[in-house]
Amino acid sequence: MPEYPSHAVRMEARSEVSLRTKQRLAPAAIQGLEVLSLPVTRLDAYVRDLVERNPLLDFDYDHASLSFEEIPEEDDDRAYGGADEDAESTYARPASIAWDAHGFDLARLRDECSETETLQSHLRMQLTGACASERDRLVLDALIENIDDDGYFSGSMPAVCAEAGCSTDDGQRLLALVQTLTPRGVGARDLAECLMLQLDDDVPYAPVIRSMLQNSLEDLAENRTTKLTRAYHVSVDDLSAIRDIICTLDPRPGSSFSQRKGTVYVVPDVTIMPDGTGFSVRVTGQLSETLVLNGTYDRMAAQGRMDGEAREWLGQKRAEADAALANIDQRRQTLHRFGVYLAEAQYDFFIGGDARMRPLTMQQAADALGVHVSTISRTVQDKHVLTPWGVYPLKHFFSSSVACSAEERRHALSSLAIKDRIKDLVAQEDRRKPLSDATITTILNGEGVDIKRRTVAKYREALGIGRQSQRRR
């Protein structure tokens, strides 16, 4: 066995002590944060669930802002009664909802929810009396059922014909009949066919347009001007006129008959609107005023009509009810404080729109309000604000900054303001000689904005603006 020097192996014993702090939230605090993160559209369902689970909570229908007795008939011209004008509980009135001097238009609500004519029923109505045989009618029904919401025939012709018991030639003949109906372009099997069905023979350049749609649709989409002018022997001016004609055609002819099942209506949680020389901040859609404690159980306990177990149960439910009311009220106060801060921090936006948006981070908002940044994150989560310029997500007001060296601009510009400037530059450009990303960068640098070409390209793509070659006309 080999021998090792005594100094070859050294053993050391070390002990390290480290202190770490962990923050643990009580269940009541966690529930408060959950309520804060709820948008107004989900707050109502949350409150109703509370009322169902806790008998000590109830709705104060006697003092509600609108009772069923106050809803007039549709032909009643009297003013609506019972409107609550409280500053922090009044509902906002977005332009998409029908409001008039009498309040909410219930007839409009009925119209919005009513069944409208479908594309299939519209096509069948036009074919009334046009079928020469019962078999043709069955085949036409099958073809129409395979037309999607955009107006395209999305089925398999052999499968439809096999199911209807007819030849493929008959199926093609009847599909051609469907393609003569309105809206024009319906029943097409692809985009090129849809656009060609809408093109009249007397339209200028009609033969050339049909050839382009059939053979060079991708070149048209990518705006390959040189390739198209050489392939079809047309000038740049002729190609620009052809593009204008194609832009008048509808690539989704059946979309106007959509039932709008996927439509989502945005209800603002906060309203910030001009009020004299300043702005008023209102928290909309609050239910804390109508959610009250049910005093029946308290009276029963005071009269001694409960045993010890019942009193313990009552105490637990009372604590849950008090916490729920406190959480809802805390949500209202936090949203109102944030709305006031937002009106001050983004005052230039509320005066002049996106072009005057200032850079802002959630950490800055948290420091100003004296809360944790996670509280700000929950405050803006899935929530919207009604402004003089429309309805915006609350997250819209947080953006990164871009350095600006111009003397007349003391503050750094937000990325939203830069995007708005890029949009203006593209809107004013010469369509024959659109601006390149490098040119836009030079213009912005000349205005004192310290920005790189790759950042301009990223902002342009985020705005949905095509490349220079794609915008050339």
Legacy VTK file of the C-alpha trace (Angstrom):
# vtk DataFile Version 3.0
C-alpha trace
ASCII
DATASET POLYDATA
POINTS 473 float
0.000 0.000 0.000
1.565 3.291 -1.045
2.375 5.885 1.507
1.240 9.509 1.099
2.880 12.542 2.609
1.144 13.845 5.651
0.500 17.162 3.947
-1.140 15.629 0.841
-4.582 15.297 2.357
-6.187 18.127 4.292
-9.648 18.056 5.743
-11.497 21.193 6.760
-14.786 21.561 8.566
-16.777 24.711 7.788
-20.125 25.884 8.939
-22.035 28.669 7.230
-25.075 30.475 8.538
-27.243 32.527 6.164
-30.338 34.547 6.892
-33.175 34.620 4.419
-36.489 36.377 4.686
-39.587 34.875 3.190
-42.857 36.664 2.854
-45.954 34.620 3.489
-49.367 36.020 2.699
-52.338 35.294 4.872
-55.366 33.703 3.138
-57.294 36.977 3.504
-54.505 38.892 1.728
-54.417 36.323 -1.065
-58.166 36.682 -1.551
-57.754 40.463 -1.678
-55.192 40.161 -4.462
-57.468 37.785 -6.368
-60.338 40.265 -6.159
-58.042 43.086 -7.282
-57.056 41.145 -10.400
-60.689 40.599 -11.455
-61.903 42.769 -14.359
-65.374 44.266 -14.066
-66.790 41.657 -16.447
-65.872 38.884 -13.981
-66.533 40.783 -10.767
-70.296 40.305 -11.036
-69.979 36.509 -11.278
-67.569 36.497 -8.334
-69.981 38.484 -6.141
-72.937 36.297 -7.040
-70.924 33.220 -6.135
-70.149 34.822 -2.761
-73.849 35.416 -2.102
-74.673 31.793 -2.946
-71.990 30.405 -0.619
-72.418 32.784 2.303
-75.928 33.348 3.703
-74.750 36.464 5.539
-74.247 38.249 2.214
-77.149 39.537 0.167
-78.023 42.138 -2.460
-79.726 45.334 -1.352
-82.485 45.367 -3.961
-84.401 48.100 -2.126
-81.632 50.621 -2.863
-80.440 49.276 -6.206
-79.785 51.793 -8.966
-82.503 50.280 -11.171
-85.524 48.232 -10.212
-87.739 46.176 -12.474
-90.686 48.507 -11.878
-88.703 51.391 -13.359
-88.070 49.747 -16.749
-90.556 51.359 -19.163
-92.194 49.753 -22.148
-90.480 50.102 -25.515
-93.002 52.710 -26.682
-92.806 54.700 -23.456
-91.150 58.080 -23.983
-90.798 58.868 -20.292
-87.378 59.291 -18.780
-85.770 56.296 -17.134
-85.786 56.615 -13.342
-83.412 55.492 -10.639
-80.115 56.245 -12.376
-77.261 56.312 -9.908
-75.017 59.303 -10.422
-72.375 58.434 -7.832
-68.944 59.451 -9.064
-67.285 56.110 -8.431
-70.103 53.759 -9.362
-71.594 55.234 -12.519
-71.215 52.987 -15.541
-69.315 54.390 -18.522
-71.213 54.830 -21.759
-69.019 53.710 -24.665
-70.011 54.696 -28.170
-70.759 51.080 -29.148
-73.698 50.962 -26.713
-76.943 52.766 -27.457
-77.497 55.535 -24.944
-79.865 58.443 -25.342
-81.585 61.010 -23.154
-83.694 58.236 -21.617
-80.772 55.944 -20.731
-79.943 52.530 -22.172
-81.876 51.534 -25.301
-83.407 48.145 -24.436
-84.733 47.746 -27.969
-81.145 47.968 -29.230
-80.132 45.230 -26.819
-82.927 43.066 -28.176
-81.748 43.699 -31.737
-78.164 42.810 -30.844
-79.230 39.464 -29.389
-81.761 38.557 -32.077
-81.057 35.987 -34.752
-79.958 37.535 -38.042
-80.079 36.107 -41.531
-77.387 33.542 -42.243
-75.371 33.260 -45.421
-76.876 29.831 -46.104
-80.458 31.057 -45.777
-79.644 34.041 -48.007
-78.317 31.726 -50.740
-81.258 29.332 -50.496
-83.717 32.209 -50.809
-82.102 33.248 -54.103
-82.388 29.693 -55.424
-86.110 29.448 -54.741
-87.740 28.112 -57.913
-84.406 27.732 -59.714
-84.083 23.939 -59.250
-85.214 21.818 -62.192
-85.234 18.590 -60.198
-85.366 17.309 -56.662
-81.856 15.865 -57.029
-80.435 19.262 -58.017
-82.078 20.794 -54.977
-80.482 18.210 -52.690
-77.063 18.764 -54.266
-77.408 22.551 -53.949
-78.345 22.181 -50.290
-75.252 20.043 -49.705
-73.015 22.531 -51.517
-74.412 25.482 -49.552
-73.888 23.629 -46.266
-70.200 23.331 -47.169
-69.751 27.084 -47.635
-67.911 28.558 -44.653
-68.462 31.876 -42.890
-66.105 33.686 -45.283
-68.132 32.511 -48.293
-65.758 29.838 -49.605
-66.693 26.299 -50.639
-64.608 24.318 -48.144
-65.982 20.825 -48.741
-64.867 17.972 -50.954
-66.683 17.922 -54.278
-66.332 14.126 -54.772
-67.613 13.507 -51.227
-70.594 15.848 -51.673
-71.502 14.294 -55.011
-71.159 10.747 -53.663
-73.423 11.567 -50.725
-76.007 13.236 -52.985
-75.851 10.466 -55.591
-74.812 12.596 -58.577
-71.828 12.899 -60.888
-68.924 15.267 -60.282
-69.834 17.142 -63.472
-73.303 17.861 -62.057
-71.716 19.033 -58.824
-69.407 21.440 -60.679
-72.360 22.726 -62.729
-74.434 23.432 -59.643
-71.494 25.035 -57.818
-71.135 27.371 -60.795
-74.811 28.269 -60.255
-74.090 29.085 -56.601
-71.214 31.292 -57.708
-73.642 33.517 -59.645
-75.474 34.468 -56.440
-74.872 37.382 -54.129
-72.712 38.333 -52.369
-70.400 38.244 -55.363
-67.515 35.861 -54.978
-69.429 33.354 -52.839
-68.797 29.666 -53.496
-65.188 30.146 -54.622
-62.675 27.449 -53.836
-59.702 29.756 -53.331
-58.833 33.446 -53.089
-57.969 33.878 -56.764
-61.290 32.411 -57.892
-63.167 34.532 -55.317
-61.653 37.753 -56.652
-62.123 36.784 -60.311
-65.831 36.068 -59.703
-66.229 39.706 -58.619
-64.439 41.161 -61.628
-66.649 42.527 -64.434
-65.601 42.177 -68.053
-65.894 45.923 -68.696
-63.425 46.821 -65.951
-60.169 48.301 -67.297
-57.341 45.760 -67.539
-59.821 42.921 -66.828
-57.947 40.243 -68.865
-54.600 41.228 -67.339
-56.073 41.268 -63.828
-57.547 37.782 -64.274
-54.197 36.492 -65.494
-52.391 38.084 -62.543
-54.861 36.692 -60.026
-54.564 33.224 -61.494
-50.804 33.068 -62.019
-49.099 35.785 -59.961
-51.117 36.199 -56.782
-48.039 35.845 -54.565
-46.137 38.425 -56.612
-49.052 40.831 -56.178
-49.103 40.238 -52.429
-45.341 40.794 -52.141
-45.518 43.854 -54.442
-42.879 42.607 -56.851
-43.286 45.550 -59.192
-40.391 44.904 -61.547
-41.311 41.258 -62.074
-44.978 42.067 -62.746
-44.322 44.937 -65.154
-41.972 42.776 -67.199
-44.158 39.671 -67.164
-47.379 41.457 -68.206
-45.867 44.325 -70.231
-47.532 47.077 -68.229
-46.157 50.344 -66.902
-45.771 51.231 -63.229
-48.803 53.530 -63.528
-50.848 50.730 -65.090
-49.803 48.359 -62.311
-50.815 50.942 -59.699
-54.262 51.242 -61.314
-54.585 47.448 -61.371
-53.785 47.292 -57.677
-56.440 49.888 -56.913
-59.039 47.798 -58.759
-58.045 44.615 -56.915
-58.275 46.451 -53.581
-61.973 47.144 -54.272
-62.707 43.384 -54.332
-63.785 41.566 -51.157
-61.616 38.577 -50.142
-64.256 37.487 -47.588
-67.659 37.956 -49.249
-69.567 35.970 -46.630
-68.240 37.781 -43.564
-71.114 40.295 -43.492
-73.489 37.426 -42.599
-71.468 36.304 -39.579
-73.527 35.692 -36.431
-70.805 37.412 -34.361
-70.771 34.563 -31.839
-67.169 35.351 -31.013
-67.720 39.052 -30.416
-66.367 40.209 -27.080
-67.604 43.507 -25.689
-65.068 45.424 -23.636
-66.423 47.066 -20.495
-64.019 49.672 -19.073
-63.083 49.329 -15.413
-61.987 52.964 -15.120
-63.168 56.129 -16.850
-60.866 59.150 -17.220
-62.619 62.003 -18.996
-62.207 65.792 -19.219
-63.886 67.734 -16.433
-63.419 71.471 -16.682
-59.719 72.212 -16.684
-58.762 68.752 -15.444
-59.919 65.148 -15.627
-62.388 63.156 -13.553
-61.610 59.568 -12.570
-64.421 57.088 -12.028
-64.347 53.413 -11.165
-67.148 51.766 -13.131
-69.209 48.681 -12.487
-68.817 48.531 -8.725
-71.122 46.232 -6.754
-69.960 47.012 -3.217
-72.890 49.384 -2.666
-75.513 46.750 -3.448
-73.739 43.898 -1.641
-74.720 44.069 2.028
-74.762 41.965 5.190
-77.927 40.045 5.935
-78.925 41.140 9.436
-81.363 38.261 10.026
-78.701 36.005 11.557
-77.351 38.792 13.773
-80.836 39.357 15.171
-81.258 35.626 15.794
-77.957 35.536 17.698
-78.905 38.611 19.749
-82.185 36.954 20.746
-80.354 33.872 21.983
-81.907 31.575 19.406
-78.614 29.809 18.533
-76.547 27.170 20.287
-72.785 27.254 20.625
-72.084 25.358 17.408
-74.344 27.659 15.424
-72.689 30.727 16.942
-69.261 29.403 15.923
-70.501 28.799 12.388
-72.024 32.287 12.320
-68.749 33.852 13.466
-66.852 32.098 10.689
-69.307 33.210 8.013
-69.337 36.751 9.389
-65.554 36.922 9.143
-65.710 35.685 5.523
-68.421 38.231 4.690
-66.497 41.124 6.257
-63.370 40.105 4.352
-65.280 39.924 1.060
-66.788 43.385 1.533
-63.399 44.792 2.515
-61.702 43.210 -0.533
-64.269 44.655 -2.940
-63.956 48.086 -1.377
-60.170 47.831 -1.441
-60.324 46.967 -5.154
-62.357 50.116 -5.781
-59.951 52.306 -3.814
-56.869 50.836 -5.520
-58.344 51.280 -8.993
-59.338 54.851 -8.182
-55.868 55.688 -6.822
-54.260 54.160 -9.896
-56.631 56.064 -12.201
-55.720 59.363 -10.511
-52.023 58.543 -10.799
-52.422 57.558 -14.457
-54.203 60.827 -15.269
-51.247 62.717 -13.773
-48.422 60.551 -15.130
-49.849 60.407 -18.652
-51.458 63.841 -18.691
-49.944 64.599 -22.102
-51.619 61.488 -23.557
-55.057 62.462 -22.284
-54.537 65.878 -23.873
-52.979 64.860 -27.196
-53.261 61.092 -27.743
-50.668 58.361 -28.437
-48.181 60.762 -29.987
-47.654 62.345 -26.556
-47.447 59.141 -24.531
-44.634 59.197 -21.972
-42.494 56.185 -21.078
-43.682 54.515 -17.891
-42.879 51.302 -16.037
-44.875 49.367 -13.478
-42.066 49.856 -10.975
-42.412 53.632 -11.300
-46.158 53.360 -10.678
-45.562 51.089 -7.675
-43.039 53.505 -6.163
-45.394 56.455 -6.648
-48.333 54.654 -5.017
-46.280 52.999 -2.293
-47.218 49.424 -3.204
-45.436 46.347 -4.496
-44.992 46.063 -8.261
-47.080 42.859 -8.219
-50.013 44.929 -6.955
-49.736 47.181 -10.011
-49.560 44.099 -12.219
-52.812 42.776 -10.724
-54.404 46.217 -10.925
-53.932 46.460 -14.704
-54.486 42.775 -15.477
-57.275 42.297 -18.055
-58.675 45.762 -17.314
-59.527 48.673 -19.591
-59.954 52.430 -19.285
-62.284 54.741 -21.190
-60.394 57.862 -22.342
-61.180 60.799 -24.637
-59.404 58.816 -27.385
-61.271 55.547 -26.913
-61.008 52.418 -24.767
-57.487 51.164 -24.022
-56.080 48.270 -21.977
-54.428 49.600 -18.833
-51.224 47.859 -19.890
-51.171 50.150 -22.938
-49.826 52.976 -20.784
-46.633 51.146 -19.839
-43.945 51.387 -22.487
-40.185 51.553 -22.774
-38.324 54.821 -23.350
-36.286 56.005 -26.306
-33.551 58.574 -25.691
-34.135 61.997 -27.229
-31.416 64.635 -27.564
-33.568 67.418 -29.018
-33.566 70.496 -26.806
-37.301 71.063 -27.230
-38.009 67.581 -25.880
-36.991 67.395 -22.272
-38.496 63.981 -21.641
-37.574 60.698 -23.243
-40.128 59.541 -25.772
-42.101 56.362 -25.249
-41.982 53.565 -27.797
-45.674 54.214 -28.481
-44.923 57.807 -29.472
-42.165 56.602 -31.799
-44.539 54.095 -33.396
-47.106 56.839 -33.890
-44.473 58.992 -35.607
-43.452 56.103 -37.893
-47.114 55.600 -38.797
-47.417 59.295 -39.732
-44.271 59.197 -41.860
-45.508 56.162 -43.804
-48.960 57.727 -44.279
-47.385 60.855 -45.817
-44.824 59.105 -48.025
-44.831 59.093 -51.836
-46.478 55.829 -52.845
-44.126 55.539 -55.820
-41.064 56.014 -53.633
-41.900 54.702 -50.152
-39.518 55.345 -47.300
-36.997 52.692 -46.382
-36.231 51.791 -42.771
-32.880 53.551 -43.119
-34.577 56.744 -44.358
-37.093 56.675 -41.489
-34.210 56.189 -39.059
-32.417 59.210 -40.535
-35.553 61.363 -40.210
-36.057 60.350 -36.577
-32.388 60.917 -35.762
-32.712 64.369 -37.312
-35.623 65.038 -34.946
-33.392 64.199 -32.000
-34.570 60.622 -31.456
-31.714 58.224 -30.732
-32.920 55.085 -32.497
-31.352 52.359 -34.637
-32.578 51.009 -37.973
-33.304 47.549 -36.554
-35.517 49.149 -33.887
-37.405 51.061 -36.586
-37.906 47.790 -38.486
-39.200 46.101 -35.320
-41.661 48.929 -34.616
-42.815 48.973 -38.255
-43.539 45.244 -38.192
-45.376 45.621 -34.868
-47.610 48.226 -36.544
-48.416 45.811 -39.376
-46.726 48.043 -41.967
-45.106 46.211 -44.856
-41.553 46.594 -46.123
-40.564 49.303 -48.579
-41.036 46.992 -51.564
-44.464 45.907 -50.329
-45.684 49.521 -50.027
-44.531 50.636 -53.461
-47.400 51.473 -55.865
LINES 1 474
473 0 1 2 3 4 5 6 7 8 9 10 11 12 13 14 15 16 17 18 19 20 21 22 23 24 25 26 27 28 29 30 31 32 33 34 35 36 37 38 39 40 41 42 43 44 45 46 47 48 49 50 51 52 53 54 55 56 57 58 59 60 61 62 63 64 65 66 67 68 69 70 71 72 73 74 75 76 77 78 79 80 81 82 83 84 85 86 87 88 89 90 91 92 93 94 95 96 97 98 99 100 101 102 103 104 105 106 107 108 109 110 111 112 113 114 115 116 117 118 119 120 121 122 123 124 125 126 127 128 129 130 131 132 133 134 135 136 137 138 139 140 141 142 143 144 145 146 147 148 149 150 151 152 153 154 155 156 157 158 159 160 161 162 163 164 165 166 167 168 169 170 171 172 173 174 175 176 177 178 179 180 181 182 183 184 185 186 187 188 189 190 191 192 193 194 195 196 197 198 199 200 201 202 203 204 205 206 207 208 209 210 211 212 213 214 215 216 217 218 219 220 221 222 223 224 225 226 227 228 229 230 231 232 233 234 235 236 237 238 239 240 241 242 243 244 245 246 247 248 249 250 251 252 253 254 255 256 257 258 259 260 261 262 263 264 265 266 267 268 269 270 271 272 273 274 275 276 277 278 279 280 281 282 283 284 285 286 287 288 289 290 291 292 293 294 295 296 297 298 299 300 301 302 303 304 305 306 307 308 309 310 311 312 313 314 315 316 317 318 319 320 321 322 323 324 325 326 327 328 329 330 331 332 333 334 335 336 337 338 339 340 341 342 343 344 345 346 347 348 349 350 351 352 353 354 355 356 357 358 359 360 361 362 363 364 365 366 367 368 369 370 371 372 373 374 375 376 377 378 379 380 381 382 383 384 385 386 387 388 389 390 391 392 393 394 395 396 397 398 399 400 401 402 403 404 405 406 407 408 409 410 411 412 413 414 415 416 417 418 419 420 421 422 423 424 425 426 427 428 429 430 431 432 433 434 435 436 437 438 439 440 441 442 443 444 445 446 447 448 449 450 451 452 453 454 455 456 457 458 459 460 461 462 463 464 465 466 467 468 469 470 471 472
